[in-house]
Amino acid sequence: MNRVNIDNVSFEVCKAYKYALIYNISEIIFKECNDISEMDFNQCLEAYFFDKTGQIHLFRTDNDELKAIKITDEKDNEVDENVVTVDREFEIEPKWLGNNKTLVKREYLKADEDGQMCVTSCRLYDVKEGE
């Protein structure tokens, strides 16, 4: 897993991903990025742009600054050899993306000093069609 801070993130960079989950002051948007024409960063409280290749997470700090972190499955270094990924699926209400869809969240686990697996990070990973 590779995790980096992004300075001056633009909507064009975010739209490179397939899906968007945006928490604005006045609404929640959960759509494919191609279906979103623009984004008002002043209204954004938090947002996730994601697909199987990675995720950009936008969030507000205590100082009301909008920050961005990009997470990908690329290996950071040899330490990542000990990281295990687990994908968990959650049903999505039909009002968001239609019927029979599940949201896939990827968790990154690593053994602690006692050998117990702990979640070190997670990200939104995909939306799957149901059967």
URURVEN-V162956 format. One record per residue. RES is the residue in three letters. OMEGA is omega in whole degrees, -180 to 180 (999 if undefined). NEAR is the number of other C-alpha atoms within 12 Angstrom. D_LAST is the distance of its C-alpha to the last C-alpha in Angstrom with 2 decimals. Layout:
# URURVEN-V162956
RES|OMEGA|NEAR|D_LAST + RES|OMEGA|NEAR|D_LAST
This chain:
# URURVEN-V162956
MET|178|31|30.39 + ASN|-176|25|32.65 + ARG|-179|25|33.50 + VAL|173|19|35.98 + ASN|178|19|37.47 + ILE|175|20|37.42 + ASP|175|15|40.43 + ASN|179|16|40.32 + VAL|179|22|36.60 + SER|178|20|35.84 + PHE|179|26|32.94 + GLU|177|17|32.84 + VAL|-180|22|32.28 + CYS|-177|36|29.44 + LYS|177|28|27.76 + ALA|178|22|27.43 + TYR|-175|31|24.22 + LYS|-173|28|20.90 + TYR|177|35|20.35 + ALA|171|39|22.96 + LEU|-172|38|23.26 + ILE|175|34|26.81 + TYR|176|26|28.87 + ASN|178|22|31.78 + ILE|-173|16|34.66 + SER|-176|12|33.58 + GLU|172|15|29.78 + ILE|-180|19|26.55 + ILE|175|28|24.65 + PHE|-173|29|21.10 + LYS|167|29|20.29 + GLU|-176|26|20.05 + CYS|179|28|23.64 + ASN|-179|18|24.20 + ASP|180|16|23.99 + ILE|-176|23|26.84 + SER|-179|14|30.32 + GLU|179|18|32.46 + MET|177|26|32.72 + ASP|-178|20|35.66 + PHE|178|26|36.34 + ASN|180|17|38.93 + GLN|-173|22|36.32 + CYS|173|29|33.90 + LEU|180|29|33.96 + GLU|180|31|31.16 + ALA|176|39|28.39 + TYR|173|41|25.78 + PHE|-169|44|24.98 + PHE|166|38|22.53 + ASP|-176|32|20.25 + LYS|-178|26|20.01 + THR|-178|23|23.73 + GLY|-178|31|25.10 + GLN|166|40|25.81 + ILE|180|43|28.77 + HIS|174|35|29.55 + LEU|179|37|32.16 + PHE|178|29|34.04 + ARG|176|22|37.38 + THR|176|13|40.18 + ASP|178|9|42.80 + ASN|179|8|44.95 + ASP|174|15|42.29 + GLU|176|18|41.78 + LEU|-179|26|38.38 + LYS|179|27|37.52 + ALA|175|30|34.77 + ILE|177|28|33.41 + LYS|178|33|31.35 + ILE|175|33|29.33 + THR|179|30|28.10 + ASP|177|29|27.26 + GLU|180|19|30.50 + LYS|178|16|32.92 + ASP|180|16|35.79 + ASN|-177|13|38.15 + GLU|178|11|38.51 + VAL|-179|13|37.89 + ASP|177|20|34.16 + GLU|-178|17|34.08 + ASN|-179|20|33.92 + VAL|178|27|30.89 + VAL|177|23|27.57 + THR|176|24|24.25 + VAL|178|22|21.49 + ASP|179|23|18.19 + ARG|-178|20|16.97 + GLU|180|20|13.84 + PHE|178|20|14.40 + GLU|178|21|12.49 + ILE|176|22|13.83 + GLU|-178|14|15.39 + PRO|-177|16|14.27 + LYS|-177|14|17.90 + TRP|-175|22|17.62 + LEU|-179|25|14.98 + GLY|-175|18|13.05 + ASN|172|16|10.16 + ASN|178|18|7.04 + LYS|176|21|8.85 + THR|176|25|10.58 + LEU|179|32|14.10 + VAL|177|26|15.23 + LYS|178|27|18.91 + ARG|176|32|20.99 + GLU|177|26|23.97 + TYR|-177|30|27.05 + LEU|179|23|28.95 + LYS|179|24|32.46 + ALA|176|18|34.85 + ASP|-177|13|37.74 + GLU|177|8|41.33 + ASP|-180|8|40.58 + GLY|178|10|37.62 + GLN|-179|10|35.05 + MET|-180|18|31.92 + CYS|175|20|31.87 + VAL|180|19|29.52 + THR|179|21|31.65 + SER|175|22|29.35 + CYS|177|32|25.82 + ARG|172|37|24.04 + LEU|-169|39|20.93 + TYR|-174|36|19.05 + ASP|169|31|15.85 + VAL|-177|33|13.04 + LYS|174|25|9.55 + GLU|176|18|6.70 + GLY|179|17|3.77 + GLU|999|7|0.00
